[in-house]
Amino acid sequence: MQRVAFKMKLNKGCEEEYKKRHDALWPELKTLLRKAGIISYSIFLDKATNILFAYLTIADAKRLDELPQHEAMKKWWDYMKDMMETNENNSPVSIPLQEVFYLE
């Protein structure tokens, strides 16, 4: 199992809507994430900075590279682009984080 962590930036004032949209995650997106091998996925918000910290576990992190090719992922990014810093393809700007400690 591999652990992957990254951070993203949420626009000010979008905190409640961001949570609301994730609470109603589309079934087709959930299925896509599971098929990619994601076991668990959490996103945390630092309210002081509006930085989102995401953490997921996956069997093979290379499978994450396949997600941008799927229509459900592209639609989700389009749906979420008004609330976050995004790239030209509407994907969120995500900055990978290096693991420096893990206690099992």
TILUM-581721 format. One line per 10 residues: number of its first residue (from 1); their letters; for each residue x, y, z of N, C-alpha, C. Coordinates in steps of 0.02 Angstrom, whole numbers. Each point is the difference from the previous one (the first is absolute). Layout:
REM residues N
NUM) A) X,Y,Z,X,Y,Z,X,Y,Z; ... $
This chain:
REM residues 104
1) MQRVAFKMKL) 42,-59,0,-42,59,0,44,62,0; -18,49,-40,37,62,-3,-43,57,28; 33,47,34,-33,59,27,20,59,-43; -49,41,-17,11,59,-42,-32,60,35; 38,54,4,-27,61,31,17,60,-45; -47,46,-2,11,61,-39,-43,56,28; 16,61,-21,-40,57,24,-27,38,-60; -56,33,12,-35,41,-50,-22,64,34; -24,47,-38,-22,65,27,-73,11,-16; -40,10,52,-71,14,-6,-10,76,0 $
11) NKGCEEEYKK) -44,25,-43,-15,71,-1,-38,19,63; 14,59,25,-33,26,60,-76,3,-10; -37,-21,50,-72,1,-3,-32,-62,-30; 41,-48,-21,-26,-60,-33,1,-61,46; 16,9,63,9,-55,45,-63,-45,6; -57,31,12,-61,-39,9,-21,-35,-64; 4,34,-56,-20,-30,-64,47,-57,-20; 64,8,14,49,-53,-15,-19,-63,38; -15,7,65,-20,-58,40,-65,-29,-25; -48,43,-15,-65,-23,-25,8,-42,-63 $
21) RHDALWPELK) 40,23,-47,10,-36,-63,34,-68,12; 47,-1,47,34,-64,14,-45,-47,39; -43,27,42,-48,-43,35,-48,-34,-48; -10,30,-58,-44,-28,-52,41,-24,-60; 58,-31,14,45,-24,-52,-38,-44,-50; 9,14,-64,-35,-37,-52,18,-74,3; -49,-44,-6,14,-72,1,50,-22,-54; -4,31,-60,47,-20,-53,72,20,16; 8,55,37,67,20,20,27,-46,56; -43,-16,46,19,-46,54,21,-67,-30 $
31) TLLRKAGIIS) -38,-24,-47,17,-64,-34,67,5,-35; 12,55,-35,63,10,-35,59,-1,49; -6,34,55,53,3,50,14,-70,29; -53,-37,13,8,-68,26,33,-45,-52; -21,6,-63,30,-41,-53,74,16,-11; 19,61,16,70,20,-6,42,-30,57; -34,-29,49,35,-32,55,6,42,63; -37,55,3,1,42,60,-39,-35,55; 33,-12,56,-30,-34,57,-35,50,46; 34,54,15,-28,52,43,24,68,-26 $
41) YSIFLDKATN) -39,51,12,16,67,-25,-30,50,48; 41,43,28,-23,52,46,25,67,-24; -40,52,10,20,68,-13,-15,41,62; 51,37,23,-7,42,59,9,73,-20; -34,45,36,4,71,-14,34,36,58; 51,40,-16,30,46,48,-37,66,-9; -45,15,45,-43,59,-6,39,66,1; 58,0,31,40,61,5,30,20,-68; 14,-50,-41,35,13,-64,-41,-21,-62; -54,-36,10,-41,-30,-53,40,-51,-41 $
51) ILFAYLTIAD) 50,-28,31,38,-54,-31,-36,-66,15; -9,-39,-53,-28,-66,7,57,-50,1; -1,-45,47,49,-54,6,-36,-64,-18; 24,-35,-51,-31,-62,-22,47,-58,13; -29,-55,22,39,-60,16,-40,-60,-25; 34,-43,-38,-33,-60,-23,47,-60,3; -31,-58,3,39,-62,-4,-23,-36,-63; 48,-29,-35,-13,-31,-64,49,-58,-9; -22,-52,-35,43,-57,-12,61,19,-42; -11,40,-52,54,20,-45,-11,73,-20 $
61) AKRLDELPQH) 41,45,26,-9,72,-11,5,18,-74; 33,-40,-41,4,14,-72,-69,1,-32; -48,-35,30,-68,-2,-27,-34,68,3; 24,44,42,-29,68,5,10,38,-65; 53,-17,-37,14,33,-64,-53,-13,-52; -40,-52,9,-54,-18,-47,-63,42,10; -10,26,59,-63,34,16,-16,59,-46; 48,42,-19,-17,57,-43,-29,-19,-68; 7,-62,-21,-25,-23,-65,-75,-16,2; -29,-7,59,-69,-21,7,-48,59,0 $
71) EAMKKWWDYM) -56,-9,-34,-49,53,-7,-29,22,68; -12,-47,45,-27,18,66,48,46,38; 64,-12,-7,50,42,34,0,70,-31; -2,4,-66,-2,64,-34,-62,40,19; -57,-33,4,-63,33,19,4,26,72; 31,-40,45,6,21,69,44,62,5; 56,-1,-34,44,58,1,-36,62,-26; -39,-8,-52,-37,57,-27,-51,25,51; -31,-45,35,-49,16,52,32,37,59; 62,-17,15,34,28,59,43,60,-15 $
81) KDMMETNENN) 12,17,-62,49,52,-19,-15,69,28; -63,14,14,-18,67,25,20,10,73; 22,-53,34,15,5,71,73,-7,18; 43,-15,-50,69,-17,15,49,30,-50; 62,2,19,52,16,-48,6,-60,-48; -2,14,-65,-1,-54,-49,52,10,-55; 15,-54,-34,42,1,-59,-43,14,-61; 31,6,-59,-36,15,-61,-53,-53,-17; 11,-63,20,-48,-53,-15,-53,-6,55; -4,48,45,-47,4,56,19,-46,58 $
91) SPVSIPLQEV) 52,-39,-6,22,-41,57,25,46,55; -9,-19,63,24,43,53,77,3,0; 26,57,15,72,6,11,14,-41,63; 37,-53,-7,15,-42,59,75,-7,6; 23,11,59,72,-2,14,14,-63,41; 40,-46,-28,15,-62,36,39,16,63; -13,-40,51,35,7,64,43,-62,12; 58,11,26,47,-55,14,-13,-26,70; -5,-65,6,-8,-31,65,66,1,37; -1,25,61,62,2,40,-5,-42,64 $
101) FYLE) -60,-24,16,-9,-42,59,-64,-40,-8; 2,-62,23,-59,-43,1,6,-48,58; -51,-4,41,-3,-47,56,-56,-48,-14; 17,-63,-2,-52,-51,-15,-18,-36,64 $
